[in-house]
Amino acid sequence: MAKGKINVSVENIFPLIKKFLYSDHEIFLRELISNATDATLKLKHLAAIGEAKGVEYGNPQIEIKVDKENNKIHVIDQGIGMTEDEVKKYINELAFSGAEEFLNKYDDTAKDAGIIGHFGLGFYSAFMVADKVEIITKSFKDEPAVHWSCDGSPNFTIKKSKKEDRGTEIILSIADDSKEFLEDSKITGLLQKYNKFMPIPIKFGMRTETLPKPEDAKEDDPAPTQEVENIINNPNPAWTKQPKDLEEADYKSFYRELYPMQFEEPLFNIHLNVDYPFNLTGILYFPKMTNDMNPQKDRIQLYQNQVFVTDNVEGIVPEFLTMLRGVIDSPDIPLNVSRSYLQADGAVKKISSYITRKVGDKLNSLFKNNREEFEAKWNDIKIVIEYGMLSEDKFFEKAEKFALYPTVDGKFFTFEELKEKIAPTQTDKDDKLVVLYASDKVAQHSYIEAAKAKGYEVLLLDSPIISHLMQKLETSNEKISFARVDADHLDNLIKKEETQISKLSDEEKESLKTTLEETISNKSYTVQLEAMDSDASPFIITEPEFMRRMKEMQQTGGGGMFGMGNMPEMYNLIVNTNSELVGEILNTKTAKKKERLINQSLDLARLSKGLLKGEELTEFIKRSYEMVK
């Protein structure tokens, strides 16, 4: 038996490993299984190229055993194994030189490190949960097996072992502060989290499997069972296969495997597969979206060679696509990286750009190949596309071909189609194209009907970020403006050459305005007298487009003017001077009747706008009954 001291200048490196390398000690199992997987895949490669003569690769697996009685966890593989010289080289020298390099470089800022993968320190993460670690290993070469042991100090022992089978067994003697890892449920949870799709089968105990009943069995007879190995992972997940080898059912089945608590099917998927200038595979799914933009509970999962890394994919996946679900796997992203490293890494930026392009291409393909189906799904995906158009200029350029603008009647236009459709009717006297829209088909029904009566198209734009997108579209398209149908009366929204002549003289208009302002107690209404068609509504309440839009933009983040998001609602009361009812209000001699006509007309306008509620609505109904008696 040999003894030795690891050559490292720090007297006891293990407390530093325990304190700084990971914020979460559970990572140890991921690291050890990753090492076991690497050892197995190396053997597979050597066997394939004829370098492991006389060795049969077979069907190796990794086994996890929990020995609660003796406070031990065993991680066993059937991989390449190590000779005594290799143990000395890889465990005592390389890993600890990496540890020393880590300390020299990061001692002052180690709390933000999370970079163990850069220094070959994965094996030593075991000391975060164990106060003693043993390695029993036999190489695929014809050399004696080795037993290495270390108690968390720089001292180790190494001796021959009686192990006869090829591979490595790591034995962790679990420390008193980490006994939670001796619970089967805890280990099962970690394996499901980090190793669910590892490329080598992972066995953890046995499970009972129900078999089909024999044909001659009675109805009350219990189904037969058998004990089988509990393999916790799927070594060949869908993203590792070629798209041509997968059916739609395979993608949906994998989605359920990823998100077992999701009961809705995804709308469609995007299979990522690139090997230059970086390696990346994955499948992204578009789930049904809601308009509230709440962060998704089930997020995109990031893997490195089928090892789970994180579901915090900011910096790797463009922000607008973090609302999607699925998997991204890239060996070019280190297992453990700090957030600042990711943001600065050139390969990561290329990956983000590639994913944006791929998603744009897929959406364009879906639109061109089956527009009807794309239109049917639009309301469920629009929030992602609109967000992408706002946040990524390259995606905006692609999305102009397939982004849709639905009307209140359920028709869909691309922006180019929309411009061509409305140009003859909705171009104003200054040659500006006015796009009319509603945000609520029910609440703005009367305004929509008035616009349709003039032959105008009205879009239905109801996502929470649409104000921002309209601003961008107006900026990038000269002579186009968006106006909500209740922003003003139609003749003002789309001003033509002809102007209506008012039936009232200037003196009568001044008198009417004074009467209205004195009678209307709510000072949030700005009274405007307009000459309109005589059959148009006498009173119309509108919200100025600019003020309302800026307020909406600030409430959803960005845009707008400081403090505008908290401003009270401002409305215009537009009074049609050519209305017969308005003429009656002006000419009524009885002050009480005049007040009643004004209040009733105002309340009818407020009712049309959805502003009459609660006590005021009750009073209006009571007054209306009195008037019809």
Stockholm file with secondary structure:
# STOCKHOLM 1.0

chainA/1-629         MAKGKINVSVENIFPLIKKFLYSDHEIFLRELISNATDATLKLKHLAAIGEAKGVEYGNPQIEIKVDKENNKIHVIDQGIGMTEDEVKKYINELAFSGAEEFLNKYDDTAKDAGIIGHFGLGFYSAFMVADKVEIITKSFKDEPAVHWSCDGSPNFTIKKSKKEDRGTEIILSIADDSKEFLEDSKITGLLQKYNKFMPIPIKFGMRTETLPKPEDAKEDDPAPTQEVENIINNPNPAWTKQPKDLEEADYKSFYRELYPMQFEEPLFNIHLNVDYPFNLTGILYFPKMTNDMNPQKDRIQLYQNQVFVTDNVEGIVPEFLTMLRGVIDSPDIPLNVSRSYLQADGAVKKISSYITRKVGDKLNSLFKNNREEFEAKWNDIKIVIEYGMLSEDKFFEKAEKFALYPTVDGKFFTFEELKEKIAPTQTDKDDKLVVLYASDKVAQHSYIEAAKAKGYEVLLLDSPIISHLMQKLETSNEKISFARVDADHLDNLIKKEETQISKLSDEEKESLKTTLEETISNKSYTVQLEAMDSDASPFIITEPEFMRRMKEMQQTGGGGMFGMGNMPEMYNLIVNTNSELVGEILNTKTAKKKERLINQSLDLARLSKGLLKGEELTEFIKRSYEMVK
#=GR chainA/1-629 SS CEEEECCCSSSCCHHHHHHHSCSCTTHHHHHHHHHHHHHHHHHHHHHHTTCSTTCCCCSCCEEEEEETTTTEEEEECCSCCCCHHHHIIIIIIIHHHHHHHHHHHHGGGGGGCCCGGGGTCGGGGGGGTEEEEEEEEECSSSSCEEEEEECSSSEEEEEEECCCSSEEEEEEEECGGGGGGGSHHHHHHHHHHHSTTCSSCEEEEEEEEECCCCTTCCTTSCCCEEEEEEECCCSSCGGGSCGGGCCHHHHHHHHHHHCTTCCSCCSEEEEEEECSSSCEEEEEEECCCCTTCCCCSSCCEEEETTEEEESCCBTTBCGGGTTSEEEEECTTSCSSCCHHHHHHCHHHHHHHHHHHHHHHHHHHHHHHHCHHHHHHHHHHHHHHHHHHHHHCHHHHHHHTTTCCEEBTTSCEECHHHHHHHHTTTSBCTTSCEEEEEESCTTTTHHHHHHHHHTTCCEEECCCTTHHHHHHHHHHHSTTEEEEETTSSCHHHHSCCSCCCCCSSCHHHHHHHHHHHHHHCCCTTEEEEEECCCTTSCSEEEECCHHHHHHHHHHHTSSCSCTTGGGSCCCEEEEEETTCHHHHHHHHCCCHHHHHHHHHHHHHHHHHHHTCCCHHHHHHHHHHHHHHHC
#=GC SS_cons         CEEEECCCSSSCCHHHHHHHSCSCTTHHHHHHHHHHHHHHHHHHHHHHTTCSTTCCCCSCCEEEEEETTTTEEEEECCSCCCCHHHHIIIIIIIHHHHHHHHHHHHGGGGGGCCCGGGGTCGGGGGGGTEEEEEEEEECSSSSCEEEEEECSSSEEEEEEECCCSSEEEEEEEECGGGGGGGSHHHHHHHHHHHSTTCSSCEEEEEEEEECCCCTTCCTTSCCCEEEEEEECCCSSCGGGSCGGGCCHHHHHHHHHHHCTTCCSCCSEEEEEEECSSSCEEEEEEECCCCTTCCCCSSCCEEEETTEEEESCCBTTBCGGGTTSEEEEECTTSCSSCCHHHHHHCHHHHHHHHHHHHHHHHHHHHHHHHCHHHHHHHHHHHHHHHHHHHHHCHHHHHHHTTTCCEEBTTSCEECHHHHHHHHTTTSBCTTSCEEEEEESCTTTTHHHHHHHHHTTCCEEECCCTTHHHHHHHHHHHSTTEEEEETTSSCHHHHSCCSCCCCCSSCHHHHHHHHHHHHHHCCCTTEEEEEECCCTTSCSEEEECCHHHHHHHHHHHTSSCSCTTGGGSCCCEEEEEETTCHHHHHHHHCCCHHHHHHHHHHHHHHHHHHHTCCCHHHHHHHHHHHHHHHC
//
